[in-house]
Amino acid sequence: MVKMTFTLDDDTVAKLKRAAARHKKPQSWVVREAVADYAAKSDMLSPEEKARMLEVLERFRQMPITGTQADVDREIAEIRRSRRASSLKRNPR
């Protein structure tokens, strides 16, 4: 572990102390948990990114279907063959 020094405002310090007391854990534990939670949330899409992704999906949904049922059946069969072959290589019976 690395020891670090931070400067926090009074309100943040009070929240930190309350959280540590409520969980009966050291303040450093609360800070580690908070940083982990923040890191997990920061990996999520921003509202702008979500909107852009949804727009792309909507455009894709509105595209006309050009393949036939036979094309779909062939593709599904190929995927199944590929998965079966891969599975047999990993789990010889």
QUIJOLIN-V286566 format. One record per residue. N is the residue number from 0. SS is DSSP state (2 for helix, 1 for strand, 0 for the rest). PHI is phi in radians with two decimals (none if undefined). D_FIRST is the distance of its C-alpha to the first C-alpha in Angstrom with 1 decimal. Layout:
<<N | SS | PHI | D_FIRST> <N | SS | PHI | D_FIRST>>
This chain:
<<0 | 0 | none | 0.0> <1 | 0 | -2.00 | 3.8> <2 | 0 | -1.54 | 6.6> <3 | 0 | -2.30 | 9.6> <4 | 0 | -2.13 | 13.2> <5 | 0 | -2.25 | 15.6> <6 | 0 | -1.93 | 19.3> <7 | 0 | -2.16 | 20.7> <8 | 0 | -1.29 | 24.3> <9 | 2 | -1.03 | 25.7> <10 | 2 | -1.12 | 26.5> <11 | 2 | -1.14 | 22.9> <12 | 2 | -1.10 | 21.6> <13 | 2 | -1.11 | 24.4> <14 | 2 | -1.12 | 23.5> <15 | 2 | -1.07 | 19.8> <16 | 2 | -1.12 | 21.1> <17 | 2 | -1.10 | 23.7> <18 | 2 | -1.12 | 21.6> <19 | 2 | -1.11 | 19.1> <20 | 2 | -1.16 | 22.3> <21 | 2 | -1.08 | 24.0> <22 | 2 | -1.57 | 21.4> <23 | 0 | 0.95 | 20.7> <24 | 0 | -2.28 | 16.9> <25 | 0 | -1.15 | 14.5> <26 | 2 | -1.04 | 14.6> <27 | 2 | -1.09 | 11.0> <28 | 2 | -1.11 | 12.1> <29 | 2 | -1.07 | 15.1> <30 | 2 | -1.13 | 13.4> <31 | 2 | -1.03 | 11.3> <32 | 2 | -1.11 | 14.7> <33 | 2 | -1.13 | 16.6> <34 | 2 | -1.15 | 14.8> <35 | 2 | -1.09 | 15.3> <36 | 2 | -1.12 | 18.9> <37 | 2 | -1.10 | 19.5> <38 | 2 | -1.10 | 18.5> <39 | 2 | -1.11 | 20.7> <40 | 2 | -1.23 | 23.5> <41 | 2 | -1.26 | 23.3> <42 | 0 | -1.40 | 24.1> <43 | 0 | -1.37 | 27.3> <44 | 0 | -1.24 | 30.6> <45 | 0 | -1.30 | 31.7> <46 | 2 | -0.96 | 35.0> <47 | 2 | -1.17 | 36.7> <48 | 2 | -1.14 | 35.3> <49 | 2 | -1.05 | 36.4> <50 | 2 | -1.07 | 39.9> <51 | 2 | -1.12 | 40.3> <52 | 2 | -1.10 | 39.4> <53 | 2 | -1.13 | 41.8> <54 | 2 | -1.12 | 44.4> <55 | 2 | -1.09 | 44.1> <56 | 2 | -1.10 | 44.3> <57 | 2 | -1.14 | 47.4> <58 | 2 | -1.08 | 49.1> <59 | 2 | -1.11 | 48.4> <60 | 2 | -1.09 | 49.9> <61 | 2 | -1.44 | 53.0> <62 | 0 | -1.20 | 53.7> <63 | 0 | -1.20 | 56.7> <64 | 0 | -1.40 | 56.4> <65 | 0 | -1.90 | 58.0> <66 | 0 | -1.50 | 57.6> <67 | 0 | -1.77 | 59.9> <68 | 2 | -1.08 | 59.2> <69 | 2 | -1.10 | 60.0> <70 | 2 | -1.06 | 57.3> <71 | 2 | -1.10 | 54.7> <72 | 2 | -1.06 | 56.0> <73 | 2 | -1.10 | 55.7> <74 | 2 | -1.12 | 52.1> <75 | 2 | -1.11 | 51.1> <76 | 2 | -1.08 | 52.9> <77 | 2 | -1.12 | 51.1> <78 | 2 | -1.08 | 47.6> <79 | 2 | -1.10 | 48.6> <80 | 2 | -1.06 | 49.9> <81 | 2 | -1.11 | 46.7> <82 | 2 | -1.14 | 44.4> <83 | 2 | -1.08 | 46.7> <84 | 2 | -1.11 | 46.7> <85 | 2 | -1.13 | 42.9> <86 | 2 | -1.14 | 42.6> <87 | 2 | -1.14 | 45.2> <88 | 2 | -1.18 | 43.2> <89 | 2 | -1.41 | 40.0> <90 | 0 | -2.17 | 41.8> <91 | 0 | -1.10 | 44.9> <92 | 0 | -1.97 | 47.4>>
